[in-house]
Amino acid sequence: MAWSETALNELREKFADATGGELQNPNFQRIADKIFSEGGRRPAPYSGMPTLLDAPHRAVDEGTDLSDLDVALYGVPMDLGVTNRNGSRFGPRALRAIERVGPYNDALDCAPVHEMAVADIGDVPFQSRFDLAQSHADIEKFVNNIVAQGVIPMAVGGDHSISHPILKAVAANGPVGMVHIDAHCDTGGSYEGEKFHHGGPFRNAVLDGLLDPERVIQIGIRGAAKYIWEFSEISGMTVVEAASITETGIPDIIRKARDVIGDGPTYFSFDIDSLDPAFAPGTGTPEVGGLTTREAMALIRGMKGANFVGGDVVEVAPAYDPTTNTAQNGAQMFFEILSLMQFSPHRTSK
């Protein structure tokens, strides 16, 4: 049908005087109503105190009541467990500095910070910047307080060793499954007398009865260290190597992951080095041949409806990426995982 003056007038009637917060689609208006105030106003993304995903800030101590929250976001600025380049202790600060991630998730049709009760509760208070064992104990205590109040914990690391003490809190009542997107399996043994480094948290978690290895899938694995990860397959974990992703296809990997984790409680751990260094050079152990951001987002989004009980994004080391792309992509993946929590049966049954 040819364009007409009548059609133009109809558009003018609908949109000429409408603000950015007035939309025709009722579903979009549902989101706009939560974000825009009268007159089409919304907070400037570059103003105010920076928080994770622009979530409201809540100061906490041991006695703080968090039970009204669905999800608690927190930082874990600790990288004492690294085997290569350090610097991920600055990851939480880097992600807080990223503006304009969300608030709407176009693929999952949700605005998680606005449609759930979410707060940035700050960083784990560490007693020592030098003591790895003490730092892990501090993490476990901090997350125990979150979990005990029925709140889903979501962390920004920090190196990947932080996942083990987090799982001690999350899986206190029995082992959980895991979706693990990473370049490395992180199921190595003791190195130089230390087994709680960032290359071994998931071996430790299985041996501590925190992870059910038959409900764990590891996606994006690659690199010259493959020979030290035999524990993954021997224990029953499902390993999807990065080299097979193009041939297998993202939809098939999603189906496989859903089959592996089933309906039980599941943790989501995302290491930024799962992305190819073209997208995330700012990390301690970059590995070429990794995921694109589009592939990673598709994998995460494909987990909608799974029973997630917690998650983390780790290993962002901003000093190695002056473009800030690594932090930008880390914040985006953190947002995608948070979006999953909105649809988790664990939250909706609270």
Summary of the structure (lengths in Angstrom):
residues: 350
radius of gyration: 20.9
end to end distance: 51.9
largest distance: 78.8
contacts: 1236
relative contact order: 0.15
helix: 39%
strand: 17%
